[in-house]
Amino acid sequence: MALEGETFSEVKEQVRVWVYDLGLATTFLTRLPFPMPERELEPGDLSRAMQTYPIVGAGIGLVAGLVLMAASELNLAPLACAMLGLAAAALLTGALHEDGLADTVDGFAGGRTRAEKLKIMRDSHIGAFGVLALVFSVGIRAAILSGVPGPGTALLVLIASGALSRAPLAVIAIRLDPARKDGLSGTLGRPEPGHVITSAILATLISFLALGVLEDGAVATLWALLGVAMTTGLIAWIAIKQINGHTGDVMGAVQQVSEIAALIAIGSVLAW
């Protein structure tokens, strides 16, 4: 009986930690209020919470998909429905990742030295390169979503891509050093390998579950995983060359480009 009591306590503690991590990830990645226990953040809390990022990403995709489906009920054009869905996701996240993409492209394209690039990335103003990056990011995603067969399929695709595009953030955090110690990347810390693996497994499972009901959904997930992995590696390589590390903006760029890669892969398979 004592052993059973200890086992139950361990399970209860694990559940408590997971709920806390999920709440921390939700408040970090979105504007949603999440009831959190009143205590100071401990070292490792933010990095450990990365393992739940795919769950939050799937939730963001779900909201975007529901808005897309609601728009389709108004008989709006597929492209308009896709744009409204993406707008809902941006509103939900406070355009966190879009902002990171714009700042990263501005810095990498506009700065000559590492110091100049980091200075531009920290500047709140957006330049021509950043504007173009946002236009292409939203445009490509909306075009792909508008081309999938039906709003119900688009909902599932958004859930899968939302999960798959958040898992690479933990990979970047563990593989690259922070480019600056006083920024967001330095605050997050480096996750443990187990948390990175958990994040990848969750993203894969969510994608398989979401797309598994579709014809060739499993194949689409495999291609999306490959696309996300290649994209993450490419952005990581560029970040090392440009600023010798990562920042919060780089993570935002990784999410955006990974989502585009996942959508391209999934959309291509579903169109066959």
C-alpha positions in Angstrom: 0.0 0.0 0.0 2.8 2.4 0.8 4.4 1.7 -2.6 1.1 2.4 -4.3 0.8 5.6 -2.4 4.3 6.7 -3.5 3.5 5.8 -7.1 0.3 7.9 -7.0 2.2 10.8 -5.5 4.8 10.6 -8.3 2.2 10.5 -11.0 0.4 13.4 -9.3 3.6 15.4 -9.2 4.3 14.7 -12.9 0.8 15.8 -13.9 1.3 19.0 -11.8 4.6 19.8 -13.6 3.0 19.1 -17.0 0.1 21.4 -16.3 2.4 24.1 -15.0 4.7 23.7 -18.1 1.7 23.9 -20.4 0.4 27.0 -18.7 3.8 28.6 -18.9 4.1 27.8 -22.6 0.6 29.1 -23.2 1.3 32.5 -21.5 4.6 32.7 -23.3 3.5 31.9 -26.8 0.0 33.4 -26.7 -2.0 36.3 -25.2 -4.4 33.9 -23.4 -4.6 34.1 -19.7 -3.8 30.9 -18.0 -4.2 30.4 -14.2 -0.7 29.9 -12.8 0.4 29.3 -9.3 1.9 32.3 -7.6 5.6 31.5 -7.3 8.8 32.7 -8.7 10.1 31.2 -11.9 12.9 28.7 -11.1 15.9 28.0 -13.3 14.9 25.6 -16.0 11.2 26.3 -15.9 11.1 28.1 -19.3 13.4 25.7 -21.0 11.4 22.7 -19.6 8.2 24.2 -20.8 9.4 24.0 -24.4 8.4 20.3 -24.4 4.8 21.4 -24.5 5.2 23.9 -27.3 3.6 21.6 -29.9 0.5 21.3 -27.8 0.1 25.1 -27.7 0.9 25.3 -31.4 -1.8 22.7 -32.2 -4.2 24.8 -30.1 -3.3 27.9 -32.1 -3.9 26.0 -35.3 -7.2 24.8 -34.0 -8.4 28.4 -33.4 -7.2 29.5 -36.8 -8.9 26.6 -38.4 -12.2 27.2 -36.7 -12.1 30.8 -37.8 -11.4 29.7 -41.3 -14.3 27.3 -41.2 -16.6 30.0 -39.9 -15.6 32.3 -42.7 -16.3 29.5 -45.2 -19.9 29.3 -43.9 -20.3 32.9 -45.0 -19.5 31.8 -48.5 -16.3 33.8 -48.6 -13.6 32.9 -51.1 -11.1 30.3 -50.0 -8.2 32.8 -50.0 -10.2 35.2 -47.8 -11.0 32.4 -45.4 -7.4 31.4 -45.2 -6.4 35.1 -44.5 -8.9 35.4 -41.7 -7.7 32.2 -40.1 -4.1 33.4 -40.2 -5.2 36.7 -38.8 -6.9 35.0 -35.9 -3.6 33.1 -35.2 -1.6 36.3 -35.3 -4.1 38.0 -33.0 -3.9 35.0 -30.6 -0.1 35.1 -30.4 0.3 38.8 -30.6 2.1 38.3 -33.9 5.0 37.1 -31.8 6.6 34.9 -34.5 5.8 37.3 -37.3 7.6 40.0 -35.4 10.6 37.7 -35.0 10.7 36.9 -38.7 10.6 40.5 -39.7 13.3 41.5 -37.3 15.6 38.6 -38.2 15.4 39.3 -41.9 15.9 43.0 -41.4 19.0 42.3 -39.2 20.5 39.6 -41.4 20.0 41.5 -44.6 20.6 45.0 -43.4 23.6 44.7 -41.0 27.2 44.4 -42.1 28.7 43.2 -38.8 27.4 41.0 -36.1 26.9 44.0 -33.8 25.0 45.9 -36.5 22.8 42.9 -37.2 21.9 42.5 -33.5 21.3 46.2 -33.1 18.8 46.2 -36.1 17.1 43.1 -34.7 16.5 44.8 -31.4 15.1 48.0 -33.1 11.3 48.1 -32.9 11.1 49.6 -36.4 10.6 47.4 -39.4 12.4 47.8 -42.7 11.8 46.9 -46.3 13.3 43.4 -45.9 11.1 42.7 -42.9 7.9 43.9 -44.7 8.7 41.7 -47.7 9.3 38.7 -45.4 5.9 39.2 -43.7 4.1 39.6 -47.1 5.7 36.4 -48.4 5.1 34.5 -45.2 1.4 35.3 -45.0 0.9 35.2 -48.7 2.4 31.7 -49.2 0.6 30.2 -46.2 -2.7 31.7 -47.2 -2.3 30.5 -50.8 -1.5 27.0 -49.7 -4.4 26.8 -47.3 -6.8 28.2 -49.8 -5.8 25.3 -52.2 -6.5 22.4 -49.9 -9.7 20.4 -50.5 -12.2 22.0 -48.1 -12.2 24.0 -44.9 -12.3 20.8 -42.8 -9.0 19.7 -44.3 -7.6 23.2 -43.8 -8.4 22.9 -40.1 -6.5 19.6 -39.8 -3.6 21.0 -41.7 -3.4 24.1 -39.5 -3.4 21.9 -36.3 -0.6 19.7 -37.7 1.5 22.6 -39.0 1.0 24.5 -35.8 2.4 21.6 -33.8 5.2 20.8 -36.2 6.5 24.4 -36.4 6.8 24.8 -32.6 9.0 21.7 -32.0 12.1 23.2 -33.7 12.3 26.0 -31.1 13.6 23.5 -28.6 16.1 22.2 -31.1 17.4 25.7 -31.7 17.6 26.4 -28.0 19.7 23.3 -27.3 22.0 23.4 -30.4 22.8 27.1 -30.6 24.2 29.4 -28.0 22.4 32.7 -27.2 23.7 35.5 -29.4 23.3 37.9 -26.5 23.1 37.2 -22.8 20.5 39.9 -21.9 17.9 38.9 -24.5 15.1 36.4 -24.6 17.3 33.6 -25.8 19.5 34.0 -22.7 16.5 34.0 -20.4 15.0 30.8 -21.9 18.0 28.7 -21.1 19.0 25.4 -22.7 16.5 22.6 -22.5 17.5 19.1 -21.6 17.7 16.5 -24.4 14.7 14.6 -23.0 12.6 17.7 -23.3 13.6 18.2 -26.9 12.8 14.6 -27.7 9.4 14.9 -26.0 8.6 18.0 -28.0 9.5 16.2 -31.3 7.4 13.2 -30.3 4.4 15.3 -29.4 4.6 17.2 -32.7 4.8 14.0 -34.7 1.9 12.4 -32.8 -0.3 15.4 -33.1 0.4 15.6 -36.8 -0.3 11.9 -37.4 -3.5 12.2 -35.4 -4.7 15.3 -37.2 -3.8 14.2 -40.8 -4.3 10.5 -40.3 -8.0 10.8 -41.1 -7.1 12.1 -44.6 -6.0 10.1 -47.6 -2.2 10.1 -47.7 -2.2 11.9 -44.4 0.6 9.8 -43.0 2.8 10.4 -46.0 2.1 14.1 -45.7 3.3 14.1 -42.1 6.5 12.3 -43.0 7.2 14.9 -45.8 6.3 17.7 -43.4 8.7 16.3 -40.8 11.5 16.2 -43.4 10.7 19.8 -44.6 10.7 21.1 -41.0 14.0 19.4 -40.2 15.7 20.7 -43.3 14.4 24.2 -42.7 15.5 24.2 -39.0 19.0 23.1 -40.0 19.2 25.8 -42.7 18.0 28.6 -40.4 20.4 27.4 -37.7 23.3 27.4 -40.1 22.4 30.9 -41.3 22.1 32.2 -37.7 25.5 30.9 -36.8 27.0 32.5 -39.8 25.2 35.8 -39.2 25.3 36.3 -35.4 27.0 33.2 -34.1 23.9 32.1 -32.1 20.2 32.5 -31.7 17.9 35.2 -30.3 14.1 35.2 -29.7 13.7 36.8 -33.1 15.5 33.9 -34.7 13.2 31.5 -33.0 10.2 33.4 -34.4 11.8 33.1 -37.9 12.3 29.4 -37.4 8.6 28.9 -36.5 7.4 30.9 -39.5 9.6 29.3 -42.0 9.0 25.8 -40.5 5.3 26.4 -40.8 5.7 27.3 -44.4 7.8 24.2 -45.1 5.2 22.0 -43.4 2.4 23.6 -45.3 4.2 23.2 -48.6 4.9 19.5 -47.9 1.4 18.7 -46.7 -0.3 20.7 -49.5 1.8 19.1 -52.1 0.9 15.6 -51.0 -2.8 16.3 -50.6 -2.8 17.8 -54.2 -1.5 14.6 -55.7 
